[in-house]
Amino acid sequence: MRYGARGQATIEAIALVPVIVAVGLGILQLLAVGHASVLAANAAEAGALALAAGADARAGARQALPGWSRARARVEVHGGRVAVRLRPPSPLRALAEGLEVSAAASVEPP
């Protein structure tokens, strides 16, 4: 019986590798969503500040975003409100669309 269990721990460890990888990728995806949320909030605030200064709010919001995220962002301006929607990086496009984050900032008209 003792010799039959030889290598069992190795087989169990190998079987756990896909689970460990999946959990790690899930954690990385959650971190990407959190980072995208912070970026969207900062961009919305920058757009609102640009709007308050009389500048182009869309350009102000886009300039606040890093290069990789500009193509993934949508900026909408309605009155004194600037809304930014941002898709986080993801290996699956459908997943990125489902995890899209948004933030808004507004300013009072003078």
Phi, psi and omega per residue, in radians:
M1 nan -0.624 -3.094
R2 -1.110 -0.658 -3.113
Y3 -1.368 -0.375 -3.138
G4 -1.257 -0.426 -3.122
A5 -1.555 -0.001 -3.101
R6 -1.126 2.251 3.129
G7 1.541 -0.064 -3.117
Q8 -1.073 -0.724 -3.139
A9 -1.125 -0.652 3.113
T10 -1.134 -0.749 3.132
I11 -1.136 -0.727 3.118
E12 -1.137 -0.689 3.123
A13 -1.135 -0.731 3.122
I14 -1.145 -0.654 3.126
A15 -1.169 -0.454 -3.137
L16 -1.435 -0.268 -3.092
V17 -0.982 -0.842 3.122
P18 -1.069 -0.618 3.113
V19 -1.160 -0.758 3.132
I20 -1.113 -0.732 3.117
V21 -1.121 -0.759 -3.138
A22 -1.104 -0.740 3.108
V23 -1.128 -0.732 3.110
G24 -1.086 -0.750 3.099
L25 -1.140 -0.643 3.086
G26 -1.103 -0.729 3.112
I27 -1.137 -0.745 3.100
L28 -1.092 -0.663 3.116
Q29 -1.147 -0.704 3.091
L30 -1.117 -0.674 3.074
L31 -1.124 -0.671 3.111
A32 -1.137 -0.676 3.099
V33 -1.142 -0.757 3.108
G34 -1.096 -0.733 3.120
H35 -1.135 -0.737 3.107
A36 -1.093 -0.637 3.117
S37 -1.118 -0.752 3.108
V38 -1.132 -0.745 3.129
L39 -1.096 -0.730 3.134
A40 -1.115 -0.728 3.120
A41 -1.127 -0.751 3.115
N42 -1.123 -0.711 3.133
A43 -1.161 -0.699 3.109
A44 -1.103 -0.729 3.109
E45 -1.139 -0.737 3.109
A46 -1.104 -0.689 3.092
G47 -1.125 -0.715 3.121
A48 -1.161 -0.681 3.095
L49 -1.148 -0.688 3.078
A50 -1.113 -0.706 3.112
L51 -1.095 -0.729 3.123
A52 -1.137 -0.525 3.139
A53 -1.492 -0.029 3.131
G54 1.514 0.210 3.133
A55 -1.695 3.119 3.134
D56 -1.292 2.036 -3.085
A57 -1.170 -0.686 -3.140
R58 -1.098 -0.778 3.135
A59 -1.134 -0.691 3.121
G60 -1.100 -0.719 3.124
A61 -1.178 -0.760 -3.120
R62 -1.162 -0.616 3.119
Q63 -1.176 -0.442 3.136
A64 -1.371 -0.208 -3.123
L65 -1.622 2.506 3.030
P66 -1.169 2.798 -3.057
G67 -0.909 -0.768 -3.073
W68 -1.132 -0.477 -3.030
S69 -1.618 -0.215 -3.111
R70 -1.084 -0.686 3.141
A71 -1.263 -0.329 -3.111
R72 -1.706 0.064 -3.029
A73 -1.880 2.577 2.981
R74 -2.172 2.248 -3.119
V75 -2.029 2.235 3.111
E76 -2.159 2.398 3.123
V77 -2.158 2.166 3.098
H78 -2.320 1.887 -3.102
G79 1.109 -2.139 3.131
G80 -1.733 0.266 -3.092
R81 -1.928 2.286 3.085
V82 -2.023 2.145 3.130
A83 -2.039 2.365 3.131
V84 -2.157 2.244 3.034
R85 -1.979 2.359 -3.063
L86 -2.425 2.264 3.059
R87 -1.572 2.201 3.122
P88 -1.267 2.750 3.059
P89 -1.132 2.439 -3.129
S90 -2.765 2.579 3.110
P91 -1.214 -0.346 3.134
L92 -2.021 2.151 -3.097
R93 -1.041 -0.753 -3.130
A94 -1.085 -0.646 3.113
L95 -1.163 -0.736 3.132
A96 -1.096 -0.706 3.123
E97 -1.160 -0.647 3.130
G98 -1.251 -0.425 -3.121
L99 -1.761 0.250 -3.123
E100 -0.974 2.363 -3.135
V101 -1.920 2.760 3.111
S102 -2.486 2.697 3.108
A103 -2.596 2.700 3.135
A104 -2.486 2.643 3.062
A105 -2.477 2.616 -3.128
S106 -2.421 2.746 3.090
V107 -2.262 2.621 3.070
E108 -1.404 2.365 3.072
P109 -1.146 2.568 -3.106
P110 -1.196 nan nan
